[in-house]
Amino acid sequence: MRAEPTILHLDLDAFFAAVEQRDKPSLRGKPVVVGGVGGRGVVATASYEARVFGVRSAMSTREARARCPHAAYLSGRFDAYRAASAQVMGALRALSPLVEPLSLDEAFVDLAAGDALPMGAGVDEVTALAVRLKEEVHAVTDGLTASVGAASSKLVAKIASDLRKPDGLLVVPPGTERDLLRPMSITVIPGVGPATAERLRRLGVHTVADAERLDLEELVRVLGRAHGEGLHHLVRADDDRPVVAEREAKSISVEDTYDTDLAEQRVIDALVERQATKVVGRLREAGLSGRTVTVKVRLHDFSTLSRSSTLPAPTDDVRTVVALAKTLVREVDTAGGVRLLGVGMSGLADWIQEDLFADETPEQPTETEAPLPAPDIDALTAGRPWPPGADVHHPDHGDGWVWGAGLGRVTVRFETRHTPPGPVRTFAADDPALVRGHQDHQGHHGAD
């Protein structure tokens, strides 16, 4: 444990919804919900105006609409979110080379590894730096806010940022960590989910202080060796995990995002086959082979899962990679719909050894099973052309976003982050003048 509060945790407030409100002036100060907008949809992020009505992340969109029917329900725009995230991560890396992103909107920073603070910096110096950081984030992102916590450990820094949301700041003086944690619910400790909390409740444990009173043997008996020992340390604010800088992945991958949820297994298999084939092509162009195949799946609720498998030896055989990628993606429950698919290979080498699958022939249909025609992937994945919230451009009216669509029509509000709230106009859904597009981080239009 360090003696200075030089581990910082930054969390952008209601990130997806905040980006939408920034880029859509008519939604500022109003309830906004980002996520799946269909009947199976799940809330990814709700603005604070929507949270007043009880809307929360991971809630079904159906329930959210019942609680807050007047909110704007928007699909995600990941290009915009990634651009804003890159600006924030750049501001963090200006403070220290040790930045550990946890997601697009959240990261740890080891301030002691940089030169932004003097040696032996205390609470006052860290607080002043955090204030400047929040101002920098607000400036580079055109108005987004962040909550910041700083402490002597990752555990306490993250809890501190949560305590002051939104747009808050808390620096925990070294030596006061346990006093901060003791009154809190035990669920504030990482790894204490509903099942663990219920086991602890049966022991009379509701707060961190309650857990602190249990000895190590009791925690190990109830939770197992690894989990029990980990909790024994964390409830005492004993956390020496280092900030680990993001490292460039030594892999080759291909991924695609789709405008509408894909649920048909035949379509998913065909997409995975096409991606795996591209990956193998890139391997061969580079004169490489790979040993580990990984698939990435983002589901309809914006959760992202990955599965991987390692071969006995490196390969660049397309049949092997395709077969393994299809097997891996079938381990994920995709019945609710898929928004993103990706295939990658790592464990790269500059040599190839024939692998176990190389002599296998493709599976043939039985006499009673006619082969299915290959699906038209481009047609099937074109998706709904006008998802709510999507950026569009019209040569006469300029840049705007999809307000709603249906019955062969699409309604657009023409505005950008740099304009006042704009007018609403309706077009035929197949109007050739209306095109999907995006605004870059400076608000200039770019067609897809």
C-alpha positions in Angstrom: 0.0 0.0 0.0 1.4 3.4 -1.0 1.5 6.4 1.3 0.1 8.9 -1.2 -3.3 9.0 -2.9 -1.8 8.6 -6.4 -4.1 6.0 -8.0 -6.8 7.8 -9.8 -10.1 6.4 -11.2 -12.0 8.3 -13.8 -15.6 7.4 -14.8 -17.5 9.4 -17.5 -21.0 10.1 -16.4 -23.9 8.3 -18.1 -21.5 8.1 -21.1 -23.5 6.9 -24.0 -26.5 9.0 -23.1 -24.3 12.0 -22.4 -22.7 11.8 -25.9 -26.2 11.7 -27.4 -27.3 14.7 -25.4 -24.1 16.6 -26.4 -24.6 15.8 -30.1 -28.4 16.4 -30.1 -29.3 19.8 -28.7 -33.0 19.1 -28.5 -32.3 16.2 -26.0 -30.3 18.2 -23.5 -31.8 18.2 -20.1 -34.3 15.5 -21.1 -34.6 11.8 -20.5 -32.5 9.7 -22.9 -32.1 5.9 -23.0 -29.5 4.2 -25.1 -29.7 0.5 -25.9 -31.8 -2.0 -27.7 -35.0 -0.3 -28.8 -37.0 -3.4 -29.9 -39.1 -5.7 -27.8 -36.1 -7.7 -26.6 -34.0 -4.6 -26.0 -32.1 -3.9 -22.9 -31.0 -0.5 -21.5 -27.2 0.1 -21.9 -27.2 3.6 -20.4 -29.8 6.0 -19.1 -29.3 9.7 -18.6 -29.7 11.1 -15.1 -33.0 12.7 -16.2 -34.3 9.1 -17.0 -32.9 7.6 -13.8 -35.2 9.9 -11.8 -38.0 7.7 -13.2 -36.3 4.5 -12.1 -34.7 3.6 -15.4 -31.4 1.7 -14.9 -28.8 -0.1 -17.0 -29.6 -3.8 -17.8 -33.3 -3.1 -17.3 -35.5 -4.3 -20.2 -36.4 -1.6 -22.6 -40.0 -2.7 -22.2 -39.9 -1.9 -18.5 -38.0 1.4 -19.1 -40.7 2.5 -21.6 -43.4 1.8 -19.0 -41.5 3.8 -16.3 -40.5 6.7 -18.6 -42.6 6.7 -21.8 -41.6 10.2 -22.8 -37.8 9.5 -22.9 -35.9 9.4 -26.2 -35.0 5.8 -26.9 -31.9 5.6 -29.2 -29.7 2.9 -30.7 -26.0 3.2 -30.0 -23.5 5.1 -32.1 -20.2 3.4 -31.3 -18.1 5.6 -33.6 -19.1 8.6 -31.6 -18.4 6.8 -28.3 -15.0 5.6 -29.4 -14.0 9.0 -30.6 -14.9 10.6 -27.2 -13.2 7.8 -25.3 -10.0 8.3 -27.3 -10.0 12.0 -26.4 -10.3 11.2 -22.7 -7.7 8.5 -22.8 -5.4 10.9 -24.4 -5.9 13.4 -21.6 -5.1 10.6 -19.1 -1.9 9.5 -20.9 -0.7 13.1 -20.7 -0.6 12.6 -17.0 1.1 9.2 -16.8 2.3 6.4 -19.0 0.4 4.0 -16.8 -3.2 4.2 -17.8 -5.5 1.1 -17.5 -8.7 1.4 -19.5 -11.5 -0.7 -18.1 -14.0 0.2 -20.8 -14.7 3.1 -23.2 -15.7 5.3 -20.3 -13.6 4.2 -17.4 -9.9 3.9 -16.5 -7.3 3.8 -13.7 -4.2 6.1 -13.8 -1.0 5.7 -11.7 -0.1 9.3 -11.1 3.2 8.3 -9.4 4.5 6.9 -12.7 4.2 10.3 -14.4 5.7 13.7 -13.8 2.4 15.7 -13.3 2.8 15.6 -9.5 5.8 16.5 -7.3 7.4 13.9 -5.2 5.5 13.2 -2.0 2.4 14.9 -3.3 -0.5 14.8 -0.8 -4.3 15.3 -0.9 -4.1 19.0 -1.9 -1.8 18.5 -4.9 -3.8 15.4 -6.1 -7.1 17.3 -5.7 -5.8 20.3 -7.7 -4.6 17.9 -10.5 -7.9 16.1 -10.5 -9.8 19.4 -10.9 -7.6 20.3 -13.9 -8.2 16.9 -15.4 -12.0 17.2 -15.1 -11.8 20.6 -16.8 -9.6 19.1 -19.6 -12.0 16.2 -20.2 -14.9 18.7 -20.4 -13.0 20.8 -22.9 -11.7 18.0 -25.2 -15.0 16.2 -25.4 -17.1 19.3 -25.9 -18.9 19.1 -22.6 -18.9 15.6 -21.2 -18.4 15.3 -17.4 -16.5 12.8 -15.4 -16.4 11.6 -11.8 -13.0 11.1 -10.3 -11.7 9.3 -7.2 -8.1 9.1 -6.0 -6.7 7.0 -3.2 -3.8 4.8 -2.2 -5.4 1.7 -4.0 -7.5 0.8 -7.0 -10.3 -0.5 -4.7 -10.7 2.8 -2.8 -10.2 5.0 -5.8 -13.0 3.4 -7.7 -15.4 3.5 -4.7 -14.5 7.2 -4.2 -15.5 8.1 -7.8 -18.8 6.2 -7.4 -19.5 8.2 -4.2 -19.5 11.5 -5.9 -21.3 10.8 -9.2 -22.2 12.7 -11.3 -19.5 15.2 -12.0 -17.8 14.7 -8.6 -14.4 14.4 -7.1 -13.2 12.7 -3.9 -9.6 12.2 -2.8 -9.3 9.8 0.1 -6.5 10.7 2.5 -4.1 7.7 3.2 -4.9 6.1 6.5 -8.7 6.8 6.3 -9.6 4.1 3.9 -11.0 1.6 6.4 -13.1 4.4 8.0 -14.6 5.1 4.6 -15.4 1.5 3.8 -16.8 0.2 7.1 -20.3 1.7 7.0 -20.8 0.6 3.3 -22.8 -2.3 2.1 -20.7 -5.4 1.6 -21.7 -5.4 -2.1 -19.4 -2.4 -2.6 -16.5 -4.9 -2.6 -15.6 -6.2 -6.0 -16.7 -9.8 -6.5 -19.5 -9.7 -3.9 -22.5 -10.3 -6.2 -26.0 -11.4 -5.2 -25.0 -15.0 -4.5 -22.0 -14.1 -2.3 -24.0 -11.4 -0.5 -26.7 -14.0 0.3 -24.1 -16.4 1.8 -22.6 -13.6 3.9 -26.1 -12.4 5.0 -26.7 -15.8 6.6 -23.6 -15.1 8.7 -25.1 -11.7 9.7 -22.8 -9.8 7.3 -24.4 -6.7 5.8 -21.7 -4.1 5.8 -17.9 -4.0 5.2 -17.5 -3.6 9.0 -19.5 -6.9 9.6 -17.2 -8.7 7.2 -14.1 -7.2 8.8 -15.1 -8.9 12.1 -15.0 -12.4 10.5 -11.7 -14.2 10.7 -10.0 -15.6 7.6 -11.0 -19.2 8.4 -14.7 -18.4 8.5 -14.5 -16.6 5.1 -12.6 -19.4 3.5 -15.1 -22.0 4.8 -18.1 -20.1 3.4 -16.6 -18.7 0.1 -13.7 -21.0 -0.7 -9.9 -20.3 -0.5 -9.4 -17.8 -3.2 -12.6 -15.8 -2.8 -12.4 -15.9 1.0 -8.8 -14.7 1.1 -9.4 -12.0 -1.4 -12.4 -10.7 0.6 -10.4 -10.8 3.8 -7.9 -8.4 2.3 -10.3 -6.1 0.5 -12.6 -5.4 3.5 -9.5 -4.1 5.2 -8.6 -1.9 2.3 -5.6 -4.1 1.6 -5.2 -3.8 -2.1 -1.8 -3.6 -3.8 -2.9 -4.4 -7.4 -0.8 -2.3 -9.8 -2.2 -0.2 -12.6 -1.4 -2.1 -15.8 -0.9 -0.1 -18.9 -2.8 -1.1 -22.0 -0.6 -3.2 -24.3 -0.9 -3.6 -28.0 -2.5 -7.0 -28.8 -0.3 -9.2 -30.9 -3.1 -10.5 -33.0 -4.9 -10.2 -36.3 -8.7 -9.8 -36.2 -11.8 -8.7 -38.1 -15.0 -7.5 -36.6 -18.2 -5.9 -37.9 -21.2 -4.1 -36.2 -24.7 -4.6 -37.5 -27.5 -2.1 -37.5 -30.1 -4.7 -36.5 -29.9 -7.7 -34.2 -29.0 -11.0 -35.9 -30.5 -14.1 -34.4 -30.6 -16.7 -37.2 -27.8 -19.2 -36.6 -27.3 -19.8 -40.3 -26.6 -16.1 -40.9 -24.2 -15.9 -37.9 -22.3 -19.0 -39.1 -21.9 -17.5 -42.6 -20.7 -14.2 -41.1 -18.2 -15.9 -38.9 -16.9 -18.0 -41.9 -16.4 -14.8 -43.9 -14.5 -13.1 -41.1 -12.4 -16.1 -40.4 -11.5 -16.3 -44.1 -10.4 -12.7 -44.0 -8.3 -13.2 -41.0 -6.5 -16.2 -42.6 -5.9 -14.1 -45.7 -4.3 -11.4 -43.6 -2.1 -14.0 -41.8 -0.9 -15.3 -45.1 -0.2 -11.9 -46.5 2.0 -11.3 -43.5 3.7 -14.6 -43.8 2.3 -15.7 -40.4 0.3 -18.4 -38.8 -1.7 -18.4 -35.6 -2.4 -20.8 -32.8 -5.3 -19.3 -30.8 -8.7 -18.5 -32.4 -10.9 -16.1 -30.6 -14.5 -15.0 -31.4 -16.1 -11.9 -30.0 -19.8 -11.4 -29.7 -21.7 -8.3 -28.6 -25.3 -9.3 -27.7 -28.5 -7.3 -28.1 -28.1 -5.9 -24.5 -24.6 -4.5 -25.4 -22.8 -7.1 -23.2 -19.7 -8.4 -25.0 -18.5 -12.0 -24.7 -15.5 -13.8 -26.1 -14.5 -17.4 -26.5 -11.1 -18.8 -27.5 -9.4 -22.1 -28.2 -5.7 -22.9 -28.7 -4.6 -25.4 -31.3 -1.7 -27.8 -30.8 0.4 -25.9 -33.4 0.1 -22.7 -35.5 -1.9 -22.9 -38.7 -3.0 -20.8 -41.6 -5.5 -23.4 -42.9 -8.8 -21.7 -43.6 -10.9 -24.8 -43.0 -9.4 -25.3 -39.5 -9.9 -21.7 -38.5 -13.5 -21.5 -39.9 -14.5 -24.8 -38.2 -13.1 -23.7 -34.8 -14.6 -20.2 -35.0 -18.0 -21.6 -35.7 -17.7 -24.0 -32.8 -16.7 -21.2 -30.5 -19.5 -18.8 -31.5 -22.1 -21.6 -30.9 -21.0 -21.7 -27.3 -22.6 -18.2 -26.9 -26.3 -17.9 -26.5 -27.2 -15.7 -29.4 -31.0 -16.3 -29.4 -31.7 -12.8 -28.2 -29.8 -11.2 -31.1 -26.2 -10.2 -32.0 -25.0 -6.7 -32.7 -21.3 -7.4 -33.3 -19.2 -10.4 -34.4 -15.5 -10.7 -34.6 -12.9 -13.4 -35.3 -9.2 -13.1 -34.4 -6.0 -15.1 -34.2 -3.2 -14.7 -31.7 -0.2 -16.7 -30.7 1.3 -15.7 -34.0 4.3 -17.5 -35.5 6.3 -17.3 -38.8 6.0 -21.1 -39.4 3.2 -23.6 -40.0 2.7 -27.2 -39.0 -0.1 -29.2 -40.5 -2.7 -29.5 -37.7 -5.2 -32.2 -36.7 -8.1 -30.8 -38.8 -6.2 -30.5 -42.1 -7.3 -33.8 -43.6 -10.9 -33.5 -42.6 -13.5 -33.0 -45.4 -16.5 -30.7 -45.0 -19.5 -32.3 -43.4 -21.9 -33.6 -46.1 -25.7 -33.5 -45.9 -27.5 -36.8 -45.4 -29.7 -38.2 -48.2 -32.8 -36.9 -46.4 -31.4 -33.5 -45.8 -31.2 -31.1 -48.7 -28.3 -28.6 -48.5 -29.5 -25.1 -47.6 -28.8 -22.3 -50.1 -26.0 -20.0 -49.0 -27.6 -16.9 -47.3 -27.3 -13.5 -48.9 -25.2 -12.1 -46.1 -25.0 -8.5 -47.5 -28.8 -8.4 -47.8 -29.5 -10.0 -44.4 -27.1 -7.8 -42.5 -28.0 -4.5 -44.1 -30.3 -4.1 -41.1 -33.0 -1.6 -40.5 -31.8 1.4 -42.5 -33.0 4.1 -40.0 -32.4 3.1 -36.4 -33.4 5.8 -34.0 -30.6 8.2 -33.2 -28.5 7.4 -36.2 -26.7 10.2 -38.0 -28.0 11.2 -41.4 -27.3 13.8 -44.1 -29.5 15.5 -46.6 -28.0 17.8 -49.3 -30.6 20.5 -48.8 -31.0 20.3 -45.0 -27.6 19.3 -43.8 -26.7 17.0 -40.9 -29.3 15.5 -38.5 -30.4 12.3 -36.8 -33.2 9.8 -37.0 -36.1 10.8 -34.8 -38.2 7.8 -35.8 -39.1 5.5 -38.7 -41.9 3.3 -39.8 -44.6 2.7 -42.4 -42.2 3.6 -45.2 -41.3 7.0 -43.7 -38.4 8.4 -41.7 -38.5 11.5 -39.5 -35.3 13.4 -39.0 -34.4 16.3 -36.7 -31.7 18.4 -38.4 -29.3 19.6 -35.8 -25.7 19.0 -34.6 -23.9 19.6 -31.4 -22.9 23.1 -32.7 -26.4 24.2 -33.6 -29.5 25.2 -31.7 -32.3 22.6 -31.6 -33.3 22.0 -35.2 -36.4 21.4 -37.3 -38.1 18.0 -37.8 -38.9 16.8 -41.3 -40.3 13.6 -42.7 -39.1 11.8 -45.8 -39.9 8.6 -47.7 -37.7 5.8 -46.3 -36.3 5.2 -49.7 -35.6 8.9 -50.5 -32.2 8.7 -52.3 -31.3 12.2 -51.1 -31.3 11.0 -47.4 -28.1 9.1 -46.6 -26.7 7.5 -43.5 -23.6 9.4 -42.3 -21.7 10.3 -39.2 -20.2 13.4 -37.6 -16.6 13.3 -36.6 -15.5 14.5 -33.2 -15.4 18.1 -34.4 -19.0 17.9 -35.8 -18.1 17.7 -39.5 -20.1 15.4 -41.6 -18.7 12.2 -43.2 -20.7 9.8 -45.3 -20.5 6.1 -44.6 
